[in-house]
Amino acid sequence: MSSHIAYNKIIVVYAPLQRNYVNHNSLLSRLRTHEKVKPQPASKNGSARRDTVFSMARRLVRISSLATVAFGASGFFLYNTRVDLNDLSLVRFGRAAATTAVISYDYLTAFKEVEHGTEEYWALKSKVHRRSAERLRDLCCANRGTFIKVGQHLGALDYLLPEEYTSTLKVLHSRAPQSSMEEIQQVIREDLGKEVSELFASFEERPQGAASLAQVHRAVLHDGRTVAVKVQHPKVQRQSSRDIMVMEVLVRAVHWLFPDFSFVWLVEEAKKNMPLELDFLNEGRNAERVAAMLGHFPFLKIPKIHWDLSTKRILTMEFAEGGQVNDRDYMEKHSINVNKISENLGKLYSEMIFVHGFVHCDPHPGNVLVHKCPQTKQTEIVLLDHGLYQVLEPDFRLNYCRLWQSLINGDMSGVERYSRRLGAGDLFPLFACVLTARSWTSVNAGISSVPVTASEIYRSVGPISSHKTQRRPSCQGC
C-alpha cells in the first residue's frame, strides 16, 4: 500500500473524530442550520418587517461608525493611561455589533438585482459568504479569547456551514493570541505565590504553542525533569461570560432578522462548556481518569500532571513531543506505520464511545500527536487537552453502535432507523454525512467499500500539503 493510500486510510478513521462536540443533541441542532443562511428573510408577507430590518441595520452601521470616531478620539488618553482598548466591554461589544450589522445588511441588500437560482446569483452568493466569513474571522482575531474559541468551532462545521465559512474560519487555529512574559509571570505569581525562578530551573519565554484560552511554555524543574506549563491568558476568565452574553444577544437578533438562521445552540454550548474548559484542575482530573480508564492500551500516552504546580489557571505536566496525527511527512520521516496509527485511533475512540461513554471532545490534530519512543522504538499516540469530555448514556451508545454498523455495511434502512432513534428525523442523510465526514454518495454505497475522495479529505482537514512537520507541546489549549 502506498503512503498516500495509507494516509487516506487514517483520514477515514480520524475525520469523524474532528467534530468538536460529541453531544448528539447539539449535533442534531446543527443539522437544522444546514443551508439556512439565506439572503432574504423567510417571511413572505414581511415588507414592513423588511423595512424595519433595513432601518435597524443602517442605524446600527451608522452608530458603529460614530462609535469608531469616538474611540479614536479617546485613544490618545487611553494610550497615555495604558488602558488596553480590548479590555473595554463597550469596545468588544461595539466590534461584534458592527460586524453583525454589516454582515446582515450585506445579505439583505446584495441580491436585490439578481434573479434567484441563476449562475449570477450563485456566484454572488459565494462572494457574500466569503466576505462575511472574512469579517467574522477578523472579529474573532480582534476580540480574541472566547470569540476565537467559538470561531474555531464554527470552522469545524463541515457539511453544515457553507465551505466559504469553514475554510475561512479554520485558520483561527493558527491565529491565537500570545500573552507577554510579564503577564505569564503575573499569573504564576498570583496562583502559585512564587516567582518563576523559584519554581523552575529554567522557563522558556517563547511559548511552544498558543491557543485561544492559554499558551504553553517549556520549563525544567529543579530536579531536572522537563515539563509543559499551560498558563491561561490573564483576561480570558473575566471576559468570557460577558463575551458569551454579547454573542447570545447578537445571535438572537440575527435569528429575528433571518428566522431560518438558528445558531442559539452554539451559544448554549459555549455557556455550558466554557467554565469547564477554563478550569485547568478539571482538565487534570479528566486526564488522570482517562489514563486509568485506557491504561491497558500500551500505545496510549497521557502526560502526567504535576499537581503541586497546578491551579485553575495553570496546568503543569510532563512534556511530550510528536507530530500531528495528520502530518504525513512527520510519520514518513520517523518510520511510523500509518495503518497502525489508524487502527489504534479506532480502538481508542471506540473504547471511549461504546465501552465507557466518556469521550474526549476536542480531538483536532494539535491535540492528537504521534511519537516514536527512542528507547523502546514503540509508536505512541499522545492525547492532549482534556478540558472537555462528554458522557454518553447507554441507550445512546447502543443506537450509535447500530448506526455505525449500518453505515459501514451500506444498510440504508438501518441508517435511517437508528438515525431517527437518535433524533435526526427526516434529516438522517445529513446526519450520516456529518458523522462520517463523507458525502451522501459514499454513505449510500457503504463507507467501507468506497475510497475517501480528495474533496472529502479537503473538507475534513484541508489540503494535505499544508500539514508541515513540526514539534508540538503536550498541552495545546484550543
C-alpha positions, 0 to 999 in steps of 0.5 A: 500500500502506498503512503498516500493510500495509507494516509487516506486510510487514517483520514477515514478513521480520524475525520469523524473524530474532528467534530468538536462536540460529541453531544448528539443533541447539539449535533442534531441542532446543527443539522437544522442550520444546514443551508439556512443562511439565506439572503432574504428573510423567510417571511413572505408577507414581511415588507414592513418587517423588511423595512424595519430590518433595513432601518435597524441595520443602517442605524446600527452601521451608522452608530458603529461608525460614530462609535469608531470616531469616538474611540479614536478620539479617546485613544490618545488618553487611553494610550497615555493611561495604558488602558488596553482598548480590548479590555473595554466591554463597550469596545468588544461589544461595539466590534461584534455589533458592527460586524453583525450589522454589516454582515446582515445588511450585506445579505439583505441588500446584495441580491436585490438585482439578481434573479434567484437560482441563476449562475449570477446569483450563485456566484454572488452568493459565494462572494457574500459568504466569503466576505462575511466569513472574512469579517467574522474571522477578523472579529474573532482575531480582534476580540480574541479569547472566547470569540476565537474559541467559538470561531474555531468551532464554527470552522469545524462545521463541515457539511453544515456551514457553507465551505466559504465559512469553514475554510475561512474560519479554520485558520483561527487555529493558527491565529491565537493570541500570545500573552507577554512574559510579564503577564505569564509571570503575573499569573504564576505569581498570583496562583502559585505565590512564587516567582518563576525562578523559584519554581523552575530551573529554567522557563522558556519565554517563547511559548511552544504553542498558543491557543485561544484560552492559554499558551504553553511554555517549556520549563525544567524543574529543579530536579531536572525533569522537563515539563509543559506549563499551560498558563491561561491568558490573564483576561480570558476568565473575566471576559468570557461570560460577558463575551458569551452574553454579547454573542447570545444577544447578537445571535438572537437578533440575527435569528429575528432578522433571518428566522431560518438562521438558528445558531442559539445552540452554539451559544448554549454550548459555549455557556455550558462548556466554557467554565469547564474548559477554563478550569485547568484542575478539571482538565487534570482530573479528566486526564488522570481518569482517562489514563486509568480508564485506557491504561491497558492500551500500551500505545496510549500516552497521557502526560502526567500532571504535576499537581503541586504546580497546578491551579485553575489557571495553570496546568503543569505536566510532563512534556511530550513531543510528536507530530500531528496525527495528520502530518504525513511527512512527520510519520514518513520521516520517523518510520511510523506505520500509518495503518497502525496509527489508524487502527489504534485511533479506532480502538481508542475512540471506540473504547471511549464511545461504546465501552465507557461513554466518556469521550474526549471532545476536542480531538483536532490534530494539535491535540492528537500527536504521534511519537516514536519512543527512542528507547523502546522504538514503540509508536505512541499516540499522545492525547492532549487537552482534556478540558472537555469530555462528554458522557454518553448514556447507554441507550445512546451508545447502543443506537450509535453502535447500530448506526455505525454498523449500518453505515459501514455495511451500506444498510440504508434502512438501518441508517435511517432507523437508528438515525431517527432513534437518535433524533435526526428525523427526516434529516438522517442523510445529513446526519450520516454525512456529518458523522462520517465526514463523507458525502451522501454518495459514499454513505449510500454505497457503504463507507467501507467499500468506497475510497475517501475522495480528495474533496472529502479529505479537503473538507475534513482537514484541508489540503494535505500539503499544508500539514508541515512537520513540526514539534508540538507541546503536550498541552495545546489549549484550543 
